[in-house]
Amino acid sequence: MKNKSWIIIIGIVALLAVYVVGVQRSLVNLSEEVNASWGDIEVQYQRRADLIPNLVETVKAQAIKEQEIFTQIAEARAKLSGAASVQDKINANAEVSSVLGRLLAITENYPELKQNQGFQDLRIELEGTENRIAVTRKYYNDNVKTYNKKIKVFPTNVAANILGYNAEFPYIEADAGAEKAPKVNF
């Protein structure tokens, strides 16, 4: 009878160990998926940052009097370059998006700029990049949601806490004012 009790206890401990190892593996996979999707976002952010100077120089040639926007773009890019944490990068990229929106709005006042093929090509590249950023942000947020759900649901949350997994990944949220449709004037 005593041997049977020990076998049952050892069996339960073994099952718990297998469960914890399985949870740990799935959490590592989810964590790495979130990190990889954040890497995809950073690639698109870098692509956008690389396009901005070309766009600015093209617009500058046509719109010298709009100096304030160029200063704001330079400041936003500097914040982006200096951002260290994921949250800092999210905030800096929100500011870049806002300034780029103002820059593109300014270009509407310059018909000769809109006819410039170099500007058109850059604008198309930037629009494509913004679309890629939107897609990669959604993918990242989906992965964060999956990870966060996994570490919050019982009994996985117990193992996640023991193994040191927590909700370390912030969601990327819409920019302030994004719920309002932009005004288009012709």
C-alpha positions in Angstrom: 0.0 0.0 0.0 2.9 2.4 0.9 4.5 1.7 -2.5 1.3 2.5 -4.3 1.0 5.9 -2.6 4.6 6.7 -3.6 3.9 5.7 -7.2 0.8 8.0 -7.2 2.7 10.9 -5.7 5.6 10.5 -8.2 3.1 10.2 -11.0 1.4 13.4 -10.0 4.7 15.2 -9.6 5.8 13.9 -13.0 2.5 15.1 -14.6 2.9 18.6 -13.0 6.5 18.8 -14.3 5.4 17.8 -17.8 2.6 20.4 -17.6 5.0 23.2 -16.4 7.5 22.3 -19.1 4.7 22.5 -21.7 3.5 25.9 -20.4 7.1 27.2 -20.4 7.6 26.1 -24.0 4.3 27.7 -25.2 5.1 30.9 -23.3 8.6 31.1 -24.8 7.1 30.6 -28.3 4.4 33.3 -27.7 7.0 35.7 -26.3 9.3 35.2 -29.2 6.3 35.7 -31.6 5.6 39.0 -30.0 9.3 40.0 -30.2 9.4 39.0 -33.9 6.3 40.9 -34.7 7.8 44.0 -32.9 10.9 43.5 -35.1 8.6 43.7 -38.2 7.2 47.0 -36.9 10.7 48.3 -36.3 11.7 47.4 -39.9 8.8 49.4 -41.2 9.5 52.3 -38.9 13.1 52.3 -40.2 11.9 52.3 -43.8 9.7 55.3 -43.0 12.5 57.1 -41.2 14.7 56.5 -44.3 12.0 57.9 -46.7 11.4 61.0 -44.6 14.6 62.9 -45.5 14.0 62.3 -49.2 10.4 63.5 -48.9 11.4 66.5 -46.9 14.1 67.6 -49.4 11.6 67.2 -52.3 9.0 69.3 -50.5 11.6 71.8 -49.3 12.6 72.6 -52.8 9.1 73.6 -53.5 7.9 75.0 -50.2 10.7 76.9 -48.6 8.3 79.1 -46.5 6.9 76.2 -44.6 10.0 76.0 -42.3 8.1 75.2 -39.1 7.0 71.8 -40.3 10.6 70.8 -41.3 11.7 71.7 -37.7 9.0 69.5 -36.3 9.9 66.6 -38.6 13.6 66.9 -37.5 12.6 66.9 -33.8 10.2 64.0 -34.3 12.9 61.9 -36.1 15.4 62.8 -33.3 12.9 61.5 -30.7 12.5 58.4 -32.8 16.2 57.8 -33.0 16.6 58.3 -29.3 13.7 56.1 -28.2 14.9 53.1 -26.2 11.9 51.3 -24.8 9.0 49.8 -26.8 6.7 52.4 -25.3 9.1 55.3 -26.2 9.2 54.0 -29.8 5.4 53.7 -29.9 5.1 57.3 -28.7 7.8 58.7 -31.0 6.3 57.0 -34.0 2.9 58.5 -33.2 4.5 61.9 -33.2 6.2 61.1 -36.6 2.8 60.0 -38.0 1.2 63.3 -36.9 3.9 65.5 -38.4 3.9 63.5 -41.6 0.2 64.1 -41.9 0.7 67.8 -41.5 3.5 67.7 -44.1 1.3 65.9 -46.6 -1.5 68.4 -45.9 0.9 71.3 -46.7 1.8 69.7 -50.0 -1.9 70.1 -51.1 -1.2 73.9 -51.3 1.5 73.4 -54.0 0.1 72.1 -57.3 3.5 72.1 -58.9 4.8 69.8 -56.2 1.9 67.4 -56.7 3.0 67.2 -60.4 6.6 66.4 -59.5 7.3 62.7 -60.4 9.9 62.4 -57.7 7.5 63.6 -55.1 4.8 61.3 -56.4 7.1 58.3 -56.2 8.1 59.2 -52.6 4.5 59.8 -51.6 3.5 56.4 -52.9 6.4 54.8 -51.1 5.5 56.5 -47.9 1.8 55.5 -48.2 2.9 51.9 -48.9 5.1 52.0 -45.8 2.3 53.5 -43.7 0.0 50.6 -44.8 2.7 48.1 -43.9 3.1 49.7 -40.5 -0.6 49.4 -40.0 -0.6 45.7 -40.9 2.5 44.9 -38.7 1.0 46.8 -35.8 -2.2 44.7 -36.0 -0.1 41.5 -36.1 1.9 42.7 -33.1 -1.2 43.6 -31.1 -2.8 40.2 -32.0 0.4 38.4 -30.7 0.4 40.6 -27.5 -3.3 39.7 -27.0 -2.6 35.9 -27.4 0.4 36.1 -25.1 -1.5 38.2 -22.4 -4.5 35.8 -22.6 -2.3 32.8 -22.1 -0.5 34.2 -19.0 -3.8 35.3 -17.4 -5.9 32.1 -17.7 -6.0 29.5 -15.0 -4.0 27.2 -14.5 -1.4 28.6 -16.9 -1.3 31.9 -14.9 0.0 29.9 -11.9 2.8 28.4 -14.0 3.5 31.7 -15.7 3.9 33.5 -12.4 6.2 30.8 -11.1 8.3 31.0 -14.3 8.4 34.8 -14.2 6.3 35.6 -17.3 4.2 38.7 -17.0 2.4 41.2 -19.2 5.5 43.0 -20.4 4.4 43.9 -23.9 2.4 47.1 -24.4 -0.4 47.4 -27.0 0.0 49.9 -29.8 -3.0 52.1 -29.6 -4.5 54.5 -32.2 -3.2 58.1 -32.2 -5.2 60.7 -30.3 -7.8 62.1 -32.6 -7.7 59.2 -35.0 -11.4 58.7 -34.5 -12.1 61.9 -36.4 -12.2 61.7 -40.2 -9.8 64.2 -41.8 -11.3 67.1 -43.7 -10.6 67.2 -47.4 -10.9 70.5 -49.2 -10.7 71.0 -52.9 
